[in-house]
Amino acid sequence: MNGSPRWVSRLSGAAARLSTAGATISGVFFVLMTLLTLSEVVLRTFFGSSTLIASEYSGYALSGMIYLAMGYSFRDGAHIRITFLKDRLKGRARRAVELFCLLFALALCGLSCWFTWDLAVSSYARNLTAYTVAETPLCVPQFVLFAGLCVLTLQITAMLLALATSPVESPGLENA
């Protein structure tokens, strides 16, 4: 935002780059999931065989796609937002509601990061694996979820700081 301190602009830029990287990796996961599903279909249809991992790894890829793209979606305003109150407010009241919502989202995402990190580290320490043929170490998909939540948390933090440090708009000049 214009008028924000330089460090807030730099943080916003870093958050935007990480969000874009997460979305790009999410797209790669989509391609890999599609290829895995196609190979499973071909193997079952024409060769009477199976990869034995298609459903498990497609599930991991889907979760990774969702979590890694959340920061990008949030930055671009693609998350579902209930705006009936915000759209009726102007000036300082609108800003206060936005700040409250961002603070609340930051608290939720921060807690989610904390607990997801704890889960992944615990799974790693206990050497937990999936009860499947592949016996995938559970910490791997859990760390991917943690990474996506961290990017979302950073994106929310950057937006919150940009809003909090930007000058208050004069009445009549705010965006509707």
N, C-alpha and C positions, 0 to 999 in steps of 0.2 A: 504494500500500500504506500502511496505517496505520503510523505511526512513522518514515516516511521524511522527510528534510528537505523543506522547502517547495519548494526549487528542483527537486528530483527530481519532486515532485508536479506542478509547473508544466510540466516537460519531458514528463512522462507525458501530461498533458492536451493539450499541443501535438501530441505524436505521435499521440494518439487522434483529434484533429480532422483532422490531415493524412491519417491512415489512412482516416477516414470520407470525406473529400473524394476520395481516390484511388478508393475503392470506388464512390462516386457517379459519378465520371467513367467508371469501368469500366462501370457500368450504362448510361450514355449511349452508350458505344462499342458495347455489345451491341445497343441499339435501332438505332443507325445501321447496324451491320453487317446486322441483320435487314432493315431497309428497303432497303439496297443489294442484298441477295440477292433479295428479293422483286421489286424493280424489274428486276433482270436476268432473272428467270424470266418476268415479264410481257412484257418486251421481246422475249425470244427466242421465247416461245410465240405471242404474238399479232401481233407486228410484224416478226419475222424480223431483229431488230436486236440490238445489244449495247451495254452501257456501255463495254466494253473495259477497265474498271478494277475490276470487281467482285471478282475473285479476289485481285488485288494488295492492294486496300484492305481487303478482308475479312481477309486475313492480317495486315496492320498492326493492324487493330482487335482481332483476337484476341490478338496479342502485347500490345497496350496493355491490354486487359482483364485479362490474366493478371498483368502486372507491376504495374499500378496497384492491384490488389486484394490484393497479397501482404501489405502491412502490416496491412490490416484482418483478413485471414485469420489472420495470426500473432497479432495482439492477441486475437482471439476463440478461439484454440486450434484453429482449423480445419485447420492444416497437419498432415500425417501425422507422427506422432511415435512413435518406438519407445520404449515405456515399461516394458519388462520389467524393467529394472534399477531405474529410478527408483521404480517402484511397490513394490519390495521394500525400499527404504531409508527411513529415518526421520531426523528431526532434522538434525544437522550434515552427515552423509554425503549425505543427499538434497539439501541446500542446495549442497554442494560440487559434486555432479554437475550440478545446474541451472546453477550459475555457470560451470562448465567448458563446458557445451553452449552457453550464451549467448555466452561469449567466443569460442568456435570459430565460431559462426554470425556473430558480429560481424566477425571477421577475414575470413571468406569474403565477406560482403556488402560490407565495406569495399573489399576487392580488386576485387570485381565492379563496384562504383561507379567506382573508379579507372580500370579498363580500359574500361568502357562510356563514361565521360566522354572518355577519350583517343580512342576510336573515333569518337564523335560529333563531337568537335572536328576530328579529322583529316578526316572526311568533309566537314565544313563548309568547312575550309580548302582542300581539293582540289576542292570543288564537285562531289562525286560524286553521281550520279543512278542510279536503278534502270534496268535495261535493259528497260524496258517502254514502252508507248505513252505513259503519263502522265509518264515521266521524273521521278518523284518524287525530290526531294532526300533522300538516305539519312539525312542528319543529323536529319530531322524524326522518323521513327519511333525512331531511336537515342536522341534526347533524351527521348522518352516512356519508353523502357526505363530510362534513367538516372534519371528522376524517380521511377519506381516503386521502383527499387533504393534510392534515397535515403530514401524513406518507410519501406521495410522496415528499412533500417539504423538509422534514427532510432527506430523502434518497438523494435527489439532493444536498442538503447542504453538507452532508457527502462526497459525491463523489467529489464535487467541492473543498472542503477543502483538501481532500486527494490528489487530483491532484495538487492543488496549493502549497501544502507544501512538495510534494515529490521532490527528486532531479531530475534535468533535465537529461534525458538519454544521454549518449554519442552518437555521430553520428555512425550509423551502428549497434547499439545495440537495437534500438527500435523495438517493435513488428510491423509486417507488417499488 
